Amino acid sequence: MAYKAEGAKASVGIAQLEIYKARFLLKQKGVEMSDDEIYDLLVNKPRAAIELAAEYMKYLKATIAYQQYVGAGQYKSVHISDGRRRSDTVDARGPPGRNSIKEP
């Protein structure tokens, strides 16, 4: 049981996914795998691991919401996909931190 050497909740492979997250995603696709098989997939099959990581990011984008303060003690629920997008705030010439943040 190779995965136990790193811990059941360790992030493994190029995608740095935990086994339980990969299991959740695989079950969504109707695929049943043992923890050892999932570990092997995440560590030894980079393309499959990256595809699972992309699926997880899509899942997060579709499901995450947060409470935004709107004033006077009031909050509203905001979906993570709402509001300004990264492309609206970051100059395409370079990554953040290299004088690429646009002023509002």
N, C-alpha and C positions, 0 to 999 in steps of 0.2 A: 504494500500500500504506500506508494511513493508520495501521495498527497499528504499523508499524515506526518511525514518528515518536516514539511513546511507549515503544518497547522491547517486544520479544517477550514479556517476563514482567511488563509493567506491569499494574497493576490498573486497569481502565477502567470507565467508566459509573457509573450510580447504584449498582449492585450491587458495584462494586469487585472484580470477578472477573478473574483472569488468563485469557487466551485459551485456554491449555492446559487449564485446569480446565473452562471452558465446553465445549470440544471433547470432553473425557471424558464430561461429563454428556449432551451431545447424542448421542454415540455409544451411550450406554446406552439411549437412546430410539430408536436406529436412524436418526438424522439425521446426514448428512454435510454439512459446510459448510467453506468455505475460511476462512482466518484473517481475510481482509477481511470476509467475510459475518458471522463471529462478532463482529468488532469493531463492525460496523454494528449488529448486534443489541444488543450491550451498551451502546452509546453512544446509539443513536437509538430504541430500543424499551424504555422503562423497565419496562413490565409484564412483558415476556418476560425481561428481565434480573433483575428481582426474583424471578420464579418460578425461574429458574436458581439464584440465590443461595439460595433456600429449599431447593431440591433438594440443593444442596451441603451445607447445614447438616444436612439429614436424613442424607445419606451420612456425614458426619463423626460424627454422633451414633451411627449404627449400627456404625461401624467402629473408633472410637478406644478403646484400652485403655491403661492405664499400670500401672507397678509400684508398689504401695503397701508401705511398710515396716511390718511387723507385729511386729517385735522380734526380738532374739537373732540378728541378721544375716539374717533371713528376709523375703522379699517375697512378695506375692501379686498376681496379675494382676486388675485391677479394670476393668470396662467403664465408660466415661464416663457411662452412663445409670444406673449403680448408685449407691447412697448417698443422701445428703441432696440434695434438690432446692432450687433457688433459692427457690421459694415457701416452703420450710421455714425459711429463714434471713433473708428480707427482708420487712419489713412492707409491706403493700400500699398504705400511705398515701403512699409516696414512694420515690424512687430511693435507692440506697445513697449514703452521704455526707451525708445530711441528717437524721441522727439516726434513721434508719429501720431500722438493724440490730438485730434482736432479740437479747437476751442468751440464751445457752444455758441 
